[in-house]
Amino acid sequence: MRSALRTVSTILLLTGLSAGPAAGQWVESPGTGWVKLQVTHQNTDTKFGNNGNRRSLKLDDQARSITTTVRLTGALGVWRGIDVWADVPYRRLEFNDSVRDRQRNGISDPRLFVRVGPSLVGADDLPFAVAVRGGTKFPVGDFAVSAQQIPLSEGQRDWELLLEAGKSLYPWPVYVMGWVGYRWREPNQTIQRKPGDEWLFFAAAGGALGRFRWKLAVDGLFGQPPVRTDFNLVLENEKRELTQLIPTLGWKVGPGAVEVGARIPLHGRNFPAGPVFTLGYFISWSDPLW
């Protein structure tokens, strides 16, 4: 049972791999920025097994994992060539089977990043945008040790470093962007387990035409196997992988835009295999706050 509930908790990272159309490589000028409020929902009875095949969450035809997340994400320029980026999620998790229904809700692990671009040193004339982003995930969500409870947190701190790049294809109303990075994961001392470090990537093309917006992205995560620190045992069958396709459509409403999309898993190991549906409102400002 604990293994099944840990599988449920891994979905908490799915929405952290991409963070909205303006969260990429154009470092915000001082006082400018953006905010996005997004709701994501997944209801699935399948997962990717350790060999990459899709299979039932459990040997129980009534088992389902249901996750709804409300997350507030934003960025703010604080200095020429430097902005800060934050993400705070609130989650409602369910794992139901023929034995019982389990449900938890609350704030999960927030993330905080600092991003640096070349304008910090006066390099403003590059043919494409580039930036380095580094930050951490704070384990503040409730980490349940009981095999009968769904954890809201994975219980350890993570660190990330990413190299970002992007380019506008003006005069065409199209842009391309992407990043590649690495996530270092500290040990969870409570259960004497060190999650495997992970490589991350994201690539997207998008654009706008009048009030209409679109974006098509693909992202991925490729992890090392976790380790039982008490026995120094490498758990090869529990390493994680995920590649997903992310189409998004938007329409300008008021000062921002409503965005509807999905995250469609293409390949994975030890992740839920059902699609994730998204609905959000994105707003940005170019007039500095100071």
N, C-alpha and C positions, 0 to 999 in steps of 0.2 A: 504493500500500500504506500509506503513512504516513497518508493521509486515512482509510482504513478503520480503522486502529488508533486514530486519534484519536476516531473514532466510538465505538469500544469504550470508551475512557476516559471519555467523557461520562456513561456510566451511573453513574460514581462519585458524581455529585451527586444522583442520584434519591432516595436514601434520606436525604439531608440536608434535604429540604424539610419533613418533619414528624418530630417527635421523641418521640412517645409521648403518652399521654393526660394526663399531669400536666405536660407541658412547656409549657403554655400560659400563662395570664394570672394565675394565683394565685401571687404571689411567695411563696416559702417563708419561713416564720418562722425566726429564728436557731436553728441546730442541727437543723432538720428538713430533709427532702429526699426524694429518690427516686433509684433506680438501675434501669436497664433493660439487659438483655443480649439482643441480637436477632441472628438469622441471616436473611439475605435471599438469594434465589437467582433468577437469570434465565437462561433458555436460549432464545435467539431467533435466527432467520435473517432477520429483517426490521428495517427502520428507517424513520423518517420522513425523506423527502427534503427538499430545500430548498423545495419547493412545498407541503409538507404531506401528500403522498401516501405511502402505505406501499409500500415496495419492498424488493427483496433487498439484503442487506448488500453484495453484490459480484456481479459477473457470473460466479457460480460457485454451482451448486446445492448444493454441499457446505459452503459458508461458514456458520459459526455463531459467535455470541458467547455465552460462558458466564461468568457472574460470580456468585461466592459471597462474601458479606461477613459477617463477625462483628464487631459493633460494640458497644462499651460506652458508654452515655450516662447522664448523671446531673446532678442539680442539688442545691445545698446552700445554705440560708439562712445568710448571714454577718453580717447586721445587720438591724435593723428596716427593711423596705422594700427590701432588697438581697439578691439571691442570685447565685450563679455557676453556670454551665451549661457542661458539657464533653462532647465526643464524640470517641472514638478508634476508628477502623475498621481492621480487618485484612482484606485482600482476596485472593482467588484469581481471577485473570483468565485466560481462554482465548480465543483466536481461531483457529479451525481451518478450513482449506479444503483443496482438492485438492492444493495445493503442499506445505504443511507444517502442523504443529500448533505453536502458540505459547502459552506459559504463563508467567505471573509471579505471585508471591505475596509479600505483605509488608505492613507497616504503611503506610497511606496518610495523607493530610493530616488531622491532627486540627483540631478547632475549639474555641474558647474564647469564652464570652460572659459579660457582666455584665448583669443585669436589674434595673431600678429601678421600684418601685411607689409610689403616692401615700402609703402609710403612712410613708415616709421623712420626710415633712413633717407627719405627724399627720392626714392626710386618710383616715380609716378608715371613713367612713360613706357612700361613694359607692354608688349603686344598682346598679353593675356593677363588675367587676374590670377594671383597666387597668394596663398596664405598658409600658415602653420597654426594648427589648433591643438591645444593640450588641456586636459582637465581630469576630473575625477567624478566618480559616483559615490554618494554617501550612503552607508547602510543604516538608514533611519527607519525603514519599514519594519513591521513586526515579523520576526523570524521565529516560526513555530517549530519546535523540536518534535512534538508529538506526531506520530504517524497518522493520526486522525484529523489533523488540521492542515489547511493550506497556508503556506508561508506567503506573506506579502513582500518579503525581501529574500535575496539569496544570502544575506548575512555577512557579506564581506565587502571591502572597498575595492574598487577597480580604478585603474588609471589608463588614459588613452592619449595617444599622440597621432595626429593625422596631417598629411600633406594634401592641400586642396588646390584645385586649378579650375578655371572657367574662362569662357570667351563668348562675347556677343557676336553674332554673325550679321550685324547691321551692314547694309540697309534691310536685310531680311529680318522679320520680327521673330528671331529664333536665337536661342542661346544653348550652349553645351557646358556641362560642369561635371565635376566628380572629385572623389578623394580616395585615398588609400591610407590605412593606418593600422596601428597595433594596440591591443588592449592587454595590459598586465593585470592579473587578478591575484589579490592577496589571499592567504589561507583563511578559511572559516574555522576558527579555533573551537567553536562550540561543538561541531561535528567532526573535527580533526580531518578536514578535507580541503585540498587546494584545487579550485576549479582551473581548468586548462586555459592558458593564455590564448588570445584569438587575433587573427588577421581580419581586417574589415575592408570592404571596398564599396563604392557607390558611383554610379555613372548615370547621367540623365541628359535628355534634350527636352526643351520646352519652348513656349512662346506665347504670344498674345495677339489677338486680332479684335480691335474694338474692346468690347466688354468681356470677350471670351478669352479664357486661358486654358492651356493644356500642358501636360508634362508626362513623359514616359521614362521611367527609371528602372534600373535593376541594381540590387544590392546583394551583398553576400557576407557571410561570416564563416570562417574556417578555424576551428579550435583544436588545441592540443588536448590529449586525454587528461582528465583530472587525476589527482593522486591522493590516496589515503595516507595522511601524514603520520598516523600512529604506527603503521606497518611499512611505510615507504612503498606502497603498492600502487603501481600504475594501472588505472582502470581504462584500458584501451577501448573497450566496448561502449564507454560512456562519453567519448568525445563528441562535440557538437559541430554540425555544419548546417548552413541554410543559405539558399539562393532564392530570391523572389523577384517577381515582376510587379512594378508599382505604377499603374496608370492613374492619372488624376485629371479631372476636368474642373474648371472654375468659371464663375460668372461674377462680375463686379456688381456689388450691392452696397449702397451707401459709401462710406469711406474706404471699405475694404472689399474682399471677395469671399464668396461661399465656395468651398472646395469639396468635391465628392470623389472618392477613389476607392481603391482596393489594394491589398497586398496579396499576391497570388504565389504560394510556394511552388517552386519548380523542382527543387532538390533539397534534401536535408538528411540529417542524422540526429536523433534524439530531440526533435522539435515537434510540436503539434503541426499537423499537415493541412488543416483547413484554411480557407481564405479569411482574411481580415478586412472588414468594411470600415471606411473612414468618412467622417463628415466634420468639416471644420470651417472656421472663419479666420481669415488672415488680413491683418492691417499693418501698413508700414507708414512711416512719415519721413519726409526729406527736409522739413524745417527744423533746425536744431532746437532742442529744449533749452539750451543755454548759449 
